[in-house]
Amino acid sequence: MKLKVCIILPKLQIGGAEMHVLSLLKEIDPSRFAVSLMCLNPGDDRMEEEARRYVESFVTMGFRIRRCPVSLAKMAKFLKAGRFDVVHCHLPPADSIGRLAGWLAGVPVILTTEHGKFLWKPWYYLVMERMLGAITDARICVSRDIMEIRRRREGTPERKLVFIPNAVDTARFRKPSRDRATVAAEFGWDPAQPLVIAVGRLEPEKNYELLVRAIDRLRARFPSIRCLLVGDGRCRAALASLVDSLGLASRVTLTGARADIPDLLGAADVFVLSSLKEGLPVSLLEAMAAGRGIVATSVGGIPETIRDGESGLLVPSGDLEALAGGIGRLLADGELRARLGRSALAEVERGYDAGRIVDRIESLYEETYRRKVKS
């Protein structure tokens, strides 16, 4: 008998958690699982079209906070009619509303994946999490750092915490569709110029201001340095203003959200994470899969993934000199860059490839279902 699984997301858009879910949908065994995807609201058309190829059904709820009871009832009705065995929720508010809907529908197994720390949760959110814990069978944490926060701050029993890291489709990054020269031409750059890239939401916790200032520091040493900031978010206007004020408009490009990440990573020399806090960023795994030289701050789940001096360089969070120094070291030493890139690729293939990670999630679905049904 196939287990019927409903995965619930706020919406499909370009982001780490969403790319993680897409990677898993491609790999899950259709002979053992019948998977449906529920999104609270419409998202990126291309991503939705891709997701439809891997699921038995795709539904968008049209969720609105002001009509939460109506949306909750609609979700529960769908889950009950579908006779689902497992509900697996990702990201707020889908992780809370989805679990409630699953409980109301009588779904036997209710899971959530914890993609971030959410240290900024207000007190009422923490109270809600403690209440939802009673109806949650397992909370998958993408880093051990997140596991500890869930246990200590939210009182989640250890038996309900499961460490399964984020996944990446490593094959997608092995052969970019465009070469470095073609990518450089798009931005009007010489392919011989050193290229630094960062991929992620333009949000305060990513601390891209520090990266822009690091590029400013490095231009005396590397006069032709170029940088791509790939993503969108609340800090875009402030970052654009900073780039202009430092006279970096010809060097630093804010690209907005992009779907061609494998091409952009393949064209870059160094990938940078300047974050103040992180879970386990999918963008880091993608850079590892692309075999890039990596400089990242030593926060969250990053030190669990990158071994300093072996598969990348780790620097203290918020340290401009250390960040600029790490980037400069990799730009100046092609052999070191290549060695770290090879090690990063081997590490991500060994521990984070989507095929390996989905095996662990499938086992969790089956084992939890068997335990619940027997009890």
N, C-alpha and C positions, 0 to 999 in steps of 0.2 A: 504493500500500500504506500502510495506517495504521501508525504507530509505536505499539507497545504500551508504555505508561508506567505504572510503579507508583510512587506517591508514598507515602513511609513517614514516619509521625509517632509519637511516644510515645502520644498520645491526643488526641482532639478535645475541647478545653475552651476556656473563654473566656480568650483571651490573644492577644497581638499576632501571633505567628508563625502561630497556628492561624487567625486571621481573615485573614491574608495568604493562606494556602493556600486557604481557602474562596473568597476573591475570585478567585483564579486558576482554581479548578475551574469557576466560573461562566462564565469567559471563554474557556477553551481550546477550540480548534476541533475539534468531534467528527468532522468529515469527514477530518481528518488524524491525529488521535490517539485511541487507545482507552485511557482512563485508568482505573486501579484505585487504590483507596486502602487501604493497610494501616496499622492502628494496633496498637501493641504491647499496649495495654490499653483497656478500655471507657472512654468519656468522657461528655461531656454528651449526653443523649438527643436534645435538639432540634437540636444541631449535627450529630450523626450522621444524623438524619433528613434534614436539609437537604443534607448531602454526598451522600447516596445518590441524590439527584435529578440529580447531575451526573456520576456515575461509572458505569462498566459493572459494577464489582464493588466490594464493601466487605468487608473481612475484619479481624477482631480476633484477635490471636495468643495472648492470655493469657500474656504474657511475665513471667518471674520470674528475677531475677538468680541465685538459687540453682540454677535449672535452665537456665542460659544455654545450655549445649551442646544441650539438647533443643529449646529455643526456636529457636536458630540453625538447627538442622537442619530444623525445621518451616517456617521462613521460606524457607530455600533450596529446599525441596521445592515450596512454593507458587510461587515465582518461576520455577523450572525448568519446572514443569508448565504455567505460563501463557505460556511462551516470550516473556518480556518483552524489549524492546529497550533500555529505559531504566529505571534505578532512580534516584529523586530523593529524598534523605533530608533531614529537617529535625529539628533539636533533639536533644540527648543524651537517652537513650542510642541513640535510633533512628538517629542519624547514623553511629554506629560499627557497631552490630550489623547495620544495614540494608546498609551497604556490604560487610561481610563476607559476608552472605547472598547479595547480588547477585554477588559474585565467585565464591562456591562454586557458584552456579547458572549461571555462565557468561553472565551478562547483559552485552551488549557495552558499554553506556554506564553509568557510575556517577557520579552527581553528588551534591553536598550543598550546601545553602544555609546560610551562616554568619550567624545572626541576631544574635549577640552577641559581645562581645570574649572572654569566658571567661578574663580575666586571672588568675582564681583557680585555673586548672587545676593540679592537682598534677603532679609531674614524670612520674609513670607515664602520665598522660593525654597529656602532650606526646610521650612516646616512642611511644605508640600512634598518635597523629596522624601522626607521621613515617612509621610503618610503613604506615598506611592510605593515605598519600599516593601510594604506588606503585600502588595499584589504583583511585585516584580520577582521573577524567578532568578534572573541573573543580570548583572550590569557588566557588560564587556568594556574593559578599559584598554585604551590603545597604548598606554605607558604605565609602568609601575608607579611612577610619580602620581599619576591620576588615581590609581588604586588606593594609594596611601591617603590622598585627600578625601576620597569618598568614604574611606573607613573612619578616618579621624574626625573630619569636619561634619560629615552627614550621618555618621553612625551606621553605615551599611555593614552588615555582618560579613566577615571574611568569606563565608561559604557562598555568598551571592556575588562575589567579585571574581571576575575571570580576566586574566591578561591575554589579549589577542591583539597584536599590533595592527596598525593600518596596513593596507595592501597596495601594491602597484602592479600594473600590467607591464612587466619589464620588457616584453617583446616590442611594445609600442615605441620604446625609446632607443632600440638598437639601430634602426635604419630610418633616420629622418627623411622626409620626402624632399626637402630642399637642403642644398649645401650651404656652407658658411658664406660663400661669395654672394649667393642669391639673397640670403637674409640680410647681409650687410648692405647690398644694393637697395633693398626696400627702405632703409633708413638713411641712405645717402652716405654711407661710411665705406672706408677702405677695409677689406677683409683682413689686412695685416695689422689693423689697430687692435690693441688688447680690449677685450669685451668682458664686462662684469654684468651678471644678471641676478635679479631677485624676483621671485614669483610668489604672490600672495595678496591677500586683501590689504588695501591701504587703510589700515586701522592703527590706532595709537599703540597697541601692544606689539605691533611689528617694528616700531621704532625706525622707520625708513629715513627719518630726519638724520639719524646717526650715519646711515649709509651714504646719504648725499654729502654730508660733511666729510666723510672718509674719502669720497671721490675727489672732493675739493683739495684735501690734504695731499692726495696722490698725484695730482696733475703736474706738479713740479718734477716729480721723479719719472712719471709716465705721461709725457706731453700729449700723446694721442689717445689717452684712455677714454673709453666709452662705457655707458651703463644703461641697461634697460630695466625699468621698474614695471613689471607686468602684473596688472590687477587693477581693481577699482575699489573705491570705498570713501569713507568720510574725510580722509586726510588728503585727498587728491589736490584740492585747491591750495591747501597750505604747503604741500610739497612742491607744487608748480611754482608757487611764489618764492619758496626758498631757492629752488633751482635758478630762477631768474635773478634773484638778489645776489647770488654767488657767481653769476656769470657763467653758468654751466648749461645753458640752453642747448648748445651745440654738442654737449657731451652726454647729458642725461635725458633720456626719453621716457615719459610716462605713456605706456602703450595702451592702457585700459585692459579690460579682460580679453584674453585671446584663447583661441581653440588650438593653435599650432605650437603648443609648448614643446613637443619633441624637437621641432625645427629650431626654435629659439635656444633651447638648451644645447642642442648639437652645435650651434654656432658660437657659443660662449666659451670663454677660458675659465672663468671662476664663477661659482654660484655662492651667493651670500644670504645668510639669515641673520638679521640684526635684532631679533626679537627680545622683548623684555620678559615674555612668558609664552609658553607653548605647551601643547600636548605632545603629539608626534605628527609634525606637519607632513602631509602627503607631498608637498613640493620638495621637501628634503629627499624623500624616497625617489622621486622622479629624477632629481639631480644625480643621485647615486646610480640610478638605472641608466642614465646618460653618460656615466663615467666622468663626471666633471670634478675638477678640484673644488673643494668645499671649505668655506670659512663660516662658522656658525657660533652663536652665543651658547654658552653652557647652561641652558635652562631647560626645565621640564624633562621631556623624554629624549631630548637630543643627545645627552651624554650616554644614554642607553643604546643609542644607534650608531653614533660616530665615535670612533676611538681616536683620541687626539694624537696626531702625528702618524697615524696608521691608515685611517680611511678619510681623514679630513683634519682641519685645524679648528680647535675650540678656543674661544676667547671669552673673557668676562662680559656679562651683559652691561651695556651702557658705557663701555670703555672705548672711547674714540681712538686713542693711540693704538690699542691692541687690535681693534678691528681693521684700521688702516694698515697696520703692520702685517697682519695675517694676509690681507688681500695682496699687498705689495710683495710679500714673500712668494706667494704662488705665481703672481704675474712674472716675477723675475726668474723663476726656476721651473722651466718646462719639464724637466725630468721628475722633479718632486710632484708637480701637478699630475703628470701621467701616472706615477706610482700610486698616489692617493686615489686617483680616479679608478684605477684597476681594482684596488682593494675595496673601494666603496661599491663598485659593481658586483664583485664577488659576494660581498656582505648582503646586499639587497636581494640578490638571487637566492642566496642561502636561507635568509630568514624572513623576507617580506614579499616574495613573489605571490601574486594573487592566487595562483593554483595551490600553493602550500597553505595560505591563510584560509582559503575557503574550505579546505579539508577540516580545519579545526572548528570552523563555524558550523559546518554540516554535522560534525560529531556532537557539538553542543546542542543543536536542535534535536537530534535523535535521542541522545542520552537524557536530556531534560524531559522530553515528551514521554519516554518510556517510564521514567521515574514518576511523573505526575499521573499518568494513566494507571499505573500499578497501585498508587496510593489512593 
